[in-house]
Amino acid sequence: MSVIGNHVAEETKSDYRKANMNEEQDGTRQTAEQWAAFQQIWGETFSKLMQLGFTFTPESAPPEFMRRMRGGIFEALGKSWEHFLRSPQFMEGMKQHMDNAIAFRKMSSDFFSKVRHETQSTSRDDIDAVMLAVRHMETRILDRVERLAAKIENLNPQANGASPKRKPAVAPKPKRKVATAKKSTRRKT
């Protein structure tokens, strides 16, 4: 490689490093802004708590003062947390966290499946496929057993003590009486 080629490669690497540093600084700046917003919310909360804590009259009894203080604390905390939890920064952070968790779960699942296949072990997908096939086979067998049981009940109603559920296809024919002719003892003349 020539001297000019090496110089261009070094400049490209340097530009890449600067871009990465800028991205890291942007991420740090965004985190600092989020932290500042969080501190502001807590600062407002505690200032409201202090204001509520010392707004009582000498005539009010201490239990009443404590109830008002507790109510003020809960109200201030509720408002500050609602404000914080509904803030766009918090929502965006939660969205990013959930997206990253889902991506990590998928990536780890794919990785372990690949490892199992490479070591010629069974993967979770293989086990799920076998279980699904077994469930289908079980359903088909149970259906056939139920149909066979119904046929057996229809074929042998006396064994179960019940009447047949369907009429036989052909009714049995009644036996005919065979007329026997008596030979007469008379002779024809």
Backbone as numpy.savetxt, mean C-alpha at the origin, in Angstrom:
# Nx Ny Nz CAx CAy CAz Cx Cy Cz
48.50 13.31 -26.63 47.66 14.47 -26.63 48.54 15.70 -26.63
48.11 16.71 -27.29 48.93 17.92 -27.38 48.73 18.78 -26.15
49.52 19.82 -26.07 49.46 20.74 -24.95 48.11 21.47 -24.95
47.63 21.81 -26.12 46.34 22.52 -26.23 45.22 21.60 -25.78
45.26 20.33 -26.16 44.23 19.35 -25.77 44.21 19.18 -24.26
45.40 19.11 -23.61 45.46 18.99 -22.16 44.89 20.22 -21.49
45.20 21.40 -22.04 44.72 22.65 -21.47 43.19 22.73 -21.55
42.60 22.31 -22.67 41.14 22.32 -22.84 40.50 21.33 -21.86
41.10 20.16 -21.69 40.56 19.16 -20.77 40.59 19.70 -19.34
41.67 20.37 -18.96 41.77 20.94 -17.61 40.74 22.03 -17.40
40.50 22.87 -18.43 39.49 23.93 -18.31 38.08 23.32 -18.16
37.82 22.25 -18.87 36.52 21.58 -18.79 36.31 21.02 -17.39
37.34 20.38 -16.85 37.26 19.84 -15.49 37.04 20.97 -14.48
37.74 22.06 -14.67 37.62 23.20 -13.77 36.21 23.78 -13.84
35.65 23.91 -15.04 34.29 24.43 -15.20 33.27 23.49 -14.52
33.50 22.19 -14.66 32.61 21.21 -14.04 32.65 21.34 -12.52
33.85 21.49 -11.96 33.98 21.64 -10.51 33.28 22.92 -10.03
33.42 24.00 -10.77 32.79 25.27 -10.39 31.27 25.13 -10.42
30.74 24.44 -11.43 29.29 24.25 -11.53 28.78 23.43 -10.34
29.53 22.38 -9.97 29.13 21.57 -8.82 29.17 22.38 -7.53
30.19 23.23 -7.39 30.30 24.06 -6.19 29.14 25.04 -6.12
28.74 25.61 -7.27 27.61 26.54 -7.30 26.31 25.83 -6.90
26.14 24.58 -7.39 24.95 23.82 -7.02 24.93 23.53 -5.53
26.09 23.18 -4.97 26.16 22.91 -3.54 25.88 24.17 -2.74
26.38 25.30 -3.20 26.14 26.55 -2.50 24.66 26.93 -2.57
24.01 26.66 -3.71 22.59 26.94 -3.83 21.80 26.07 -2.84
22.17 24.80 -2.74 21.50 23.90 -1.79 21.71 24.35 -0.36
22.93 24.79 -0.03 23.23 25.28 1.31 22.46 26.57 1.59
22.39 27.43 0.60 21.66 28.68 0.75 20.17 28.40 0.98
19.63 27.45 0.24 18.21 27.11 0.40 17.97 26.54 1.80
18.86 25.69 2.29 18.73 25.13 3.63 18.80 26.23 4.68
19.71 27.18 4.48 19.84 28.28 5.42 18.57 29.13 5.44
17.96 29.33 4.29 16.72 30.10 4.22 15.59 29.37 4.95
15.53 28.07 4.78 14.51 27.28 5.47 14.72 27.34 6.98
15.96 27.25 7.42 16.27 27.31 8.84 15.91 28.69 9.41
16.17 29.72 8.64 15.84 31.08 9.08 14.32 31.23 9.23
13.55 30.66 8.30 12.09 30.72 8.40 11.60 29.97 9.64
12.21 28.85 9.91 11.85 28.06 11.09 12.16 28.85 12.38
13.33 29.47 12.43 13.69 30.28 13.60 12.74 31.46 13.76
12.34 32.07 12.67 11.42 33.19 12.74 10.08 32.76 13.33
9.58 31.61 12.92 8.31 31.10 13.44 8.42 30.87 14.94
9.50 30.24 15.39 9.67 29.98 16.82 9.87 31.28 17.60
10.59 32.21 17.01 10.77 33.50 17.68 9.45 34.21 17.90
8.60 34.19 16.87 7.26 34.80 16.99 6.43 34.07 18.04
6.54 32.76 18.06 5.78 31.97 19.03 6.16 32.35 20.45
7.45 32.39 20.74 7.88 32.70 22.10 7.59 34.15 22.48
7.67 35.06 21.53 7.33 36.44 21.86 5.84 36.56 22.19
4.97 35.85 21.46 3.54 35.86 21.76 3.27 35.21 23.12
4.00 34.15 23.43 3.84 33.49 24.72 4.19 34.44 25.86
5.25 35.17 25.70 5.66 36.10 26.76 4.64 37.23 26.91
4.10 37.70 25.80 3.08 38.75 25.88 1.83 38.26 26.59
1.42 37.03 26.29 0.23 36.47 26.92 0.47 36.17 28.39
1.68 35.80 28.73 2.00 35.43 30.10 1.91 36.59 31.06
2.17 37.79 30.63 2.20 38.92 31.55 1.07 39.92 31.33
-0.02 39.47 30.74 -1.17 40.36 30.56 -2.28 39.97 31.52
-2.01 39.94 32.79 -3.05 39.61 33.76 -3.19 40.78 34.74
-4.34 40.82 35.35 -4.60 41.87 36.33 -4.39 41.32 37.73
-4.12 42.18 38.69 -3.92 41.68 40.06 -5.17 41.04 40.66
-6.36 41.40 40.14 -7.59 40.83 40.68 -7.81 39.38 40.26
-7.23 38.99 39.13 -7.48 37.62 38.65 -6.73 36.62 39.51
-7.39 35.54 39.75 -6.79 34.50 40.59 -5.71 33.76 39.81
-4.72 33.22 40.48 -3.65 32.49 39.78 -4.15 31.32 38.93
-5.17 30.53 39.36 -5.63 29.46 38.46 -6.17 30.01 37.15
-6.89 31.12 37.20 -7.40 31.72 35.97 -6.24 32.17 35.09
-5.24 32.74 35.72 -4.05 33.17 34.99 -3.38 31.98 34.31
-3.30 30.86 35.02 -2.66 29.66 34.45 -3.48 29.12 33.27
-4.79 29.14 33.41 -5.64 28.67 32.30 -5.46 29.55 31.07
-5.44 30.86 31.29 -5.25 31.77 30.16 -3.88 31.58 29.53
-2.88 31.38 30.37 -1.52 31.17 29.86 -1.44 29.87 29.06
-2.04 28.80 29.59 -2.05 27.52 28.88 -2.79 27.66 27.56
-3.94 28.31 27.57 -4.70 28.52 26.34 -3.93 29.34 25.33
-3.25 30.38 25.82 -2.43 31.20 24.93 -1.27 30.43 24.33
-0.65 29.60 25.15 0.47 28.78 24.65 -0.03 27.85 23.56
-1.13 27.16 23.83 -1.64 26.22 22.84 -2.09 26.92 21.57
-2.70 28.08 21.73 -3.13 28.83 20.55 -1.93 29.30 19.73
-0.92 29.82 20.41 0.26 30.31 19.70 1.01 29.16 19.03
1.15 28.05 19.75 1.82 26.88 19.16 1.03 26.36 17.96
-0.28 26.28 18.11 -1.11 25.79 17.01 -0.98 26.66 15.77
-1.03 27.97 15.97 -0.92 28.88 14.82 0.46 28.79 14.18
1.50 28.75 15.04 2.85 28.72 14.46 3.11 27.42 13.73
2.66 26.30 14.30 2.87 25.02 13.62 2.04 24.94 12.35
0.82 25.44 12.38 0.00 25.44 11.18 0.66 26.28 10.09
1.18 27.44 10.50 1.87 28.30 9.54 3.09 27.59 8.98
3.86 26.94 9.84 5.07 26.25 9.40 4.73 25.05 8.51
3.76 24.24 8.93 3.44 23.02 8.17 2.76 23.33 6.83
2.14 24.48 6.70 1.50 24.85 5.44 2.42 25.73 4.57
3.61 26.00 5.04 4.51 26.86 4.27 4.99 26.12 3.02
5.22 26.84 1.94 5.67 26.18 0.71 7.02 25.50 0.87
7.88 26.06 1.72 9.19 25.44 1.93 9.03 24.06 2.57
8.18 23.96 3.58 7.98 22.68 4.25 7.33 21.68 3.30
6.32 22.13 2.56 5.64 21.23 1.61 6.62 20.72 0.55
7.45 21.60 0.03 8.43 21.19 -0.98 9.44 20.21 -0.38
9.87 20.51 0.84 10.81 19.59 1.51 10.21 18.22 1.72
8.93 18.17 2.13 8.27 16.88 2.33 8.09 16.15 1.01
7.77 16.88 -0.05 7.62 16.25 -1.37 8.95 15.65 -1.82
10.03 16.40 -1.64 11.34 15.89 -2.02 11.70 14.66 -1.19
11.40 14.72 0.10 11.71 13.59 0.99 10.94 12.34 0.55
9.66 12.48 0.24 8.86 11.33 -0.18 9.33 10.80 -1.54
9.64 11.69 -2.46 10.15 11.26 -3.77 11.45 10.50 -3.61
12.34 11.01 -2.76 13.63 10.34 -2.53 13.42 8.99 -1.85
12.49 8.90 -0.91 12.23 7.63 -0.24 11.69 6.59 -1.22
10.78 7.01 -2.10 10.23 6.09 -3.10 11.31 5.65 -4.08
12.13 6.59 -4.53 13.21 6.25 -5.46 14.21 5.31 -4.80
14.54 5.56 -3.53 15.48 4.68 -2.82 14.90 3.27 -2.68
13.62 3.18 -2.35 12.98 1.86 -2.20 13.02 1.09 -3.52
12.70 1.78 -4.62 12.71 1.12 -5.93 14.13 0.72 -6.30
15.10 1.61 -6.06 16.48 1.33 -6.41 17.02 0.15 -5.60
16.72 0.11 -4.30 17.21 -1.00 -3.48 16.54 -2.31 -3.87
15.25 -2.26 -4.20 14.55 -3.47 -4.63 15.14 -4.00 -5.93
15.39 -3.10 -6.89 16.00 -3.51 -8.15 17.40 -4.09 -7.92
18.16 -3.45 -7.04 19.53 -3.90 -6.76 19.51 -5.31 -6.16
18.66 -5.53 -5.16 18.63 -6.85 -4.53 18.09 -7.91 -5.47
17.16 -7.55 -6.34 16.68 -8.51 -7.34 17.81 -8.89 -8.29
18.58 -7.91 -8.70 19.71 -8.17 -9.60 20.74 -9.06 -8.91
21.03 -8.80 -7.66 21.99 -9.61 -6.91 21.49 -11.04 -6.80
20.22 -11.22 -6.51 19.67 -12.57 -6.38 19.74 -13.32 -7.71
19.45 -12.63 -8.81 19.52 -13.28 -10.11 20.96 -13.65 -10.46
21.88 -12.76 -10.14 23.29 -13.05 -10.46 23.84 -14.19 -9.63
23.35 -14.34 -8.41 23.80 -15.45 -7.58 22.91 -16.68 -7.76
22.02 -16.61 -8.74 21.09 -17.67 -9.10 20.20 -18.06 -7.92
19.84 -17.08 -7.14 18.87 -17.26 -6.06 17.51 -16.79 -6.56
16.50 -17.08 -5.77 15.17 -16.63 -6.16 14.98 -15.18 -5.72
14.31 -14.43 -6.57 14.04 -13.04 -6.23 12.61 -12.91 -5.72
12.30 -11.78 -5.19 10.96 -11.51 -4.67 9.93 -11.62 -5.79
10.28 -11.14 -6.99 9.36 -11.22 -8.12 9.06 -12.67 -8.48
10.09 -13.54 -8.42 9.89 -14.95 -8.71 8.95 -15.59 -7.68
9.17 -15.28 -6.43 8.34 -15.83 -5.36 6.90 -15.35 -5.51
6.72 -14.08 -5.83 5.37 -13.54 -6.04 4.67 -14.23 -7.20
5.40 -14.49 -8.29 4.81 -15.15 -9.45 4.39 -16.58 -9.10
5.21 -17.30 -8.35 4.87 -18.67 -7.95 3.65 -18.65 -7.03
3.62 -17.72 -6.08 2.48 -17.63 -5.17 1.18 -17.32 -5.92
1.25 -16.47 -6.92 0.08 -16.15 -7.72 -0.41 -17.38 -8.48
0.51 -18.13 -9.06 0.14 -19.35 -9.78 -0.49 -20.37 -8.84
0.05 -20.50 -7.63 -0.51 -21.44 -6.65 -1.92 -21.01 -6.25
-2.13 -19.72 -6.05 -3.47 -19.24 -5.69 -4.49 -19.53 -6.80
-4.09 -19.32 -8.06 -4.99 -19.62 -9.18 -5.31 -21.11 -9.23
-4.30 -21.93 -9.04 -4.49 -23.37 -9.07 -5.41 -23.81 -7.92
-5.21 -23.23 -6.75 -6.04 -23.55 -5.59 -7.50 -23.20 -5.87
-7.74 -22.05 -6.45 -9.11 -21.63 -6.77 -9.76 -22.59 -7.75
-9.01 -22.98 -8.78 -9.56 -23.90 -9.78 -9.87 -25.26 -9.16
-8.99 -25.76 -8.30 -9.21 -27.06 -7.67 -10.43 -27.01 -6.75
-10.54 -25.94 -5.96 -11.70 -25.83 -5.07 -13.00 -25.75 -5.85
-13.00 -25.06 -6.97 -14.21 -24.99 -7.80 -14.59 -26.37 -8.32
-13.61 -27.13 -8.76 -13.90 -28.48 -9.29 -14.38 -29.41 -8.18
-13.79 -29.29 -6.99 -14.22 -30.15 -5.88 -15.67 -29.83 -5.51
-16.04 -28.55 -5.51 -17.42 -28.17 -5.21 -18.38 -28.73 -6.25
-18.00 -28.69 -7.53 -18.86 -29.25 -8.58 -19.00 -30.76 -8.43
-17.90 -31.44 -8.11 -17.95 -32.89 -7.91 -18.83 -33.25 -6.71
-18.72 -32.47 -5.64 -19.55 -32.73 -4.46 -21.03 -32.59 -4.81
-21.37 -31.59 -5.60 -22.77 -31.40 -6.02 -23.23 -32.57 -6.87
-22.39 -33.06 -7.76 -22.76 -34.21 -8.60 -22.96 -35.46 -7.75
-22.11 -35.67 -6.77 -22.22 -36.85 -5.91 -23.51 -36.79 -5.10
-23.85 -35.62 -4.60 -25.10 -35.47 -3.85 -26.30 -35.79 -4.73
-26.27 -35.42 -5.99 -27.37 -35.71 -6.90 -27.42 -37.18 -7.26
-26.29 -37.87 -7.31 -26.27 -39.27 -7.68 -26.71 -40.18 -6.53
-26.41 -39.81 -5.33 -26.67 -40.68 -4.19 -27.46 -39.94 -3.12
-28.74 -39.65 -3.36 -29.52 -38.88 -2.38 -29.87 -39.68 -1.13
-30.03 -41.01 -1.22 -30.43 -41.79 -0.06 -29.29 -41.87 0.96
-28.07 -41.83 0.53 -26.94 -41.92 1.45 -26.88 -40.69 2.34
-27.29 -39.58 1.85 -27.27 -38.34 2.63 -28.58 -38.10 3.36
-29.58 -38.92 3.10 -30.88 -38.75 3.76 -31.68 -37.60 3.19
-31.42 -37.24 1.99 -32.14 -36.13 1.36 -32.75 -36.61 0.06
-33.70 -35.88 -0.41 -34.32 -36.22 -1.69 -33.45 -35.69 -2.81
-33.54 -36.30 -3.98 -32.71 -35.83 -5.09 -33.10 -34.40 -5.48
-32.13 -33.67 -5.89 -32.36 -32.27 -6.24 -32.86 -32.12 -7.66
-32.66 -33.13 -8.49 -33.14 -33.04 -9.86 -33.74 -34.38 -10.26
-34.59 -34.32 -11.22 -35.26 -35.54 -11.68 -34.33 -36.28 -12.62
-34.42 -37.58 -12.59 -33.59 -38.32 -13.54 -34.03 -38.00 -14.96
-33.14 -38.15 -15.87 -33.42 -37.78 -17.26 -34.51 -38.68 -17.86
-34.49 -39.97 -17.57 -35.48 -40.89 -18.12 -36.19 -41.57 -16.96
-37.50 -41.50 -16.95 -38.26 -42.15 -15.88 -38.25 -43.66 -16.11
-38.15 -44.43 -15.04 -38.16 -45.88 -15.24 -39.53 -46.35 -15.74
-39.49 -47.29 -16.62 -40.73 -47.82 -17.20 -41.36 -48.80 -16.22
-42.68 -48.71 -16.08 -43.33 -49.68 -15.17 -43.31 -51.08 -15.81
-43.19 -52.04 -14.95 -43.17 -53.43 -15.45 -44.57 -53.84 -15.88
-44.64 -54.53 -17.00 -45.93 -55.00 -17.49 -46.23 -56.37 -16.91
-47.51 -56.50 -16.65 -47.90 -57.84 -16.22 -48.03 -58.70 -17.46
-47.43 -59.78 -17.38 -47.48 -60.70 -18.52 -48.71 -61.61 -18.33
-49.55 -61.57 -19.27 -50.75 -62.42 -19.19 -50.38 -63.83 -19.62
-50.69 -64.72 -18.74 -50.41 -66.12 -19.09 -51.73 -66.80 -19.45
-51.74 -67.41 -20.51 -52.97 -68.08 -20.95 -52.99 -69.48 -20.36
-54.12 -69.75 -19.76 -54.28 -71.09 -19.21 -54.77 -72.01 -20.33
-54.18 -73.06 -20.33 -54.63 -74.03 -21.32 -55.93 -74.65 -20.85
-56.77 -74.60 -21.69 -58.05 -75.16 -21.27 -58.02 -76.68 -21.41
-58.75 -77.22 -20.59 -58.82 -78.69 -20.59 -59.91 -79.19 -21.54
-60.65 -78.26 -22.06 -61.68 -78.64 -22.99 -61.08 -78.87 -24.36
-61.72 -79.76 -24.97 -61.31 -80.03 -26.33 -62.29 -79.46 -27.30
-61.75 -79.01 -28.29 -62.62 -78.49 -29.32 -63.05 -79.66 -30.19
-64.30 -79.65 -30.44 -64.79 -80.69 -31.32 -65.43 -80.14 -32.54
